[in-house]
Amino acid sequence: MIQAVTPNRPVSLTMPLANPVQVAASQSIASPKAATDTLKLTASKGFSEAEARATLEAIEKQYGSFRKPAFFSSPKIDINEALARLKDGKDITVTFKVQGREVRDSFDSFDELMLFDDLQGAKKDHGVAKPELRLPLLFLEGKKLEAYNSNNDNGPEYLSLFGAYDDLKRDWRIVVEGKDVKPKDLASYVVSKGWTASKDANLATLGRFRQLPDAGWQVNGQNVNRDTAYLAFLTGTGRIQLGGMEVANAKDFDLLMNLVANEANGAVDADLRSRLTSLKLDQFNSPGINNYYTVFKHLSNGQALSYQGSTIGNLDEVFVYDALVGSQKPAAQLPAELQNALLYLGQDKGLNTRNAYEAWQKLRAGETVVYTFAGGPTGEGFRLTANSLDSAVALKKQVVAQRERDQYRPDLKEAKGIFSDRLSLFDQPLAQNLERTRQAAERARQDIPVQESRRDQAQRDADSIRPVRDRAYQEFRDAENTFERANSRYQSDKRSYDWEKDKYDRLARDYEHSQRNYERALSSARQYENLARQEDGKVTSDPQNAEAHRRQAAQYRSQAQGQQNEANREYGNMQRYRSDMDRQRWDLDRAERQMNQSRQVYWDAKGQMDGKKNEYQRQEGMLNEATGRRDQAERMLNLAKRTLAESDLIEKLTVDAQSALRNLKQSLPNLKNYDDYTAQRSQIHSQAQLLREVLNNPTYTSVHGNGLNSQYAPLLTLLNNMDKPALRK
């Protein structure tokens, strides 16, 4: 888009000011189009030529003929030429007055044409503008808009809505009725000034919007604040969304106010609202769920949501979920008998689903649901299935009937049959366990002397190794101390050598410095002497200036003598440094010999220490191996002794168990009636308790496991159930 400007077009205060441009008479002025090419709309919406022609015709009727942009005269063009220029990316201009001054707005594409139409034409929404800028500008029609920092001798530059959008899009401020406004503050400024009253009587809609969250709004897919969404709602342009769900009309807005702002407007059935809002928003596993309006719209559109691991597919299922998992109030969507059945089956975690609602979903889909519960004469329970909603009701009746029967004593014939079948199953395991115990005891008796011998031998080995290990350790410690002393002496001698070498190096550097100075002074003396001889030759060759040449020759000889004296002084320094270096060399050689001797002692001590350390570690390993064998033998010995002790106890327990089992097998299957059971009850329970104590004994179960005890538990339950009252007929 091209914005026609005055020579005093303002620049952004956030950008550095450029130097004034000086244009010579022979130079051409660059087209302002080049400076604004980068500010075109970033993505074309693909408008057709027919749409563009219709828009051009409507704008021409409103503003008059289009023109070619020019600095002095702007020739008029017809619709066809205007359309052709836009297709070629060339500017066309619309001229009109703003605040009594002529303004020229230019554009060079179909997108910018539609933007002009959205702001100053039909004021629809073609989706080419930023909603946070376009929407507040629609409420500034007739307001005094000025370019920021544009005051000059001719007064401020007034902007059209189209021109204001151009400045705002560049992130420039504009002046609205004398107030500087930033682009990001424009919507809030328009709302705060109450300029929406023409479309919002008494600002009632604004008051309702103020009760809604400020974040989460979108217009045309772009994130905006609440004030921009409010402006879009008033203008009826732009696709408004909150939390990703569209707010398409007043009905949706009433629904939004009811569910998010708790406005009592009857937009939602009270029962549905109560059940819906009882769901916790943070328990939804679906993304983007942050308010109940979003939940309602998803479910009303049949878009399933995941809640606490369950799937709620629509609004009717909200009632079902609440009736089965939430408040458990009756719901028309769920027959009362089915609700009672599912709640009954779900109360004790017997269903193979997460909750009763999931069971309802599976049954509705014809899938199998499993229900397990404890019951029956032995209490081992039942595993029942259902695969339809009707069968769930029948399943509940079956469970209730069984639990009713379980309140009374079992049929004696059935109980006797169970005892007869199952008590005989204990004979062989008891005998096998006893035989295994006896075999283990015999192995333990044979193993005791073996382990005692191994333990004693390992102890003797450890006793013989320990003094050798102790002596090796002491030798290692002595060698370590010797090494530390040798290392300390070596480090001291090395520091002495480094100090002597540093002194020698300093003397060598001083000698080299004096030598360079000597050679430099000697060379200079020779050069001056040569120059003096040259001047002597000029005395005869140039007799007119003989005196001057003599003076110059004398000066050169004086300088030569000075350099010779400097050379002699440096030579003396060289001799002194050479003498000092010879003496220091002797000290350095002595320090080096001492360091080398200390180094050899150091390496000898280190080798000795490493050897002693290896020997100590070898003896330590041998001692650990011997004590390990001793401890292992001790553990095996204790295990054998414990096995012998346990075998005695287990043999006694097995004898008691076999005796109790024989008594139970003789008495229980031979009962004639419950009176007979009552007469023998004390004896039967005594034997049953004895058998239980054996099978549950910690020593017995630690050796042979808990299998027999678990197998015996249903028979105890059956025996206890026989004490229940008789079934009344």
ABEGO torsion letter per residue (X at the ends): XBBBBBAABBBBAABBBBBBBBBBAABBBBBAAAAAAAABBABBAGBBAAAAAAAAAAAAAAAEBBBBBBAABBBBBBAAAAAAAAAAGBBBBBBBBBGGBBBBBBBABAAAAAAAAAAABAGBBAGABBAAAAAAAAAABGBBBBBBGABBAAEBBBBBAAAAAAAAAAGBBBBBGGBBBBAAAAAAAAAAAGAAAAABBGGAAAAAAAABBABGBBBGGBBBBAAAAAAAAAAGBEBBBBGGBBBABAAAAAAAAAAAAGBBAGABBAAAAAAAAABBAAABABBGBABAAAAAAAAAAGBBBBBGGBBBABAAAAAAAAAAABAGBBBAABBAAAAAAAAAAAAAGABABABAAAAAAAAAAGBBBBBBBBEEAAGAEBBBBBABAAAAAAAAAAAAAAAAAAABBBBAAAAAAAAAAAAAAAAAAAAAAAAAAAAAAAAAAAAAAAAAAAAAAAAAAAAAAAAAAAAAAAAAAAAAAAAAAAAAAAAAAAAAAAAAAAAAAAAAAAAAAAAAAAAAAAAAAAAAAAAAAAAAAAAAABAAAAAAAAAAAAAAAAAAAAAAAAAAAAAAAAAAAAAAAAAAAAAAAAAAAAAAAAAAAAAAAAAAAAAAAAAAAAAAAAAAAAAAAAAAAAAAAAAAAAAAAAAAAAAAAAAAAAAAAAAAAAAAAABABAAAAAAAAAAAAAAAAAAAAAAABAAAAAAAEAAAAAAAAAAAAAAAAAABBBBBX
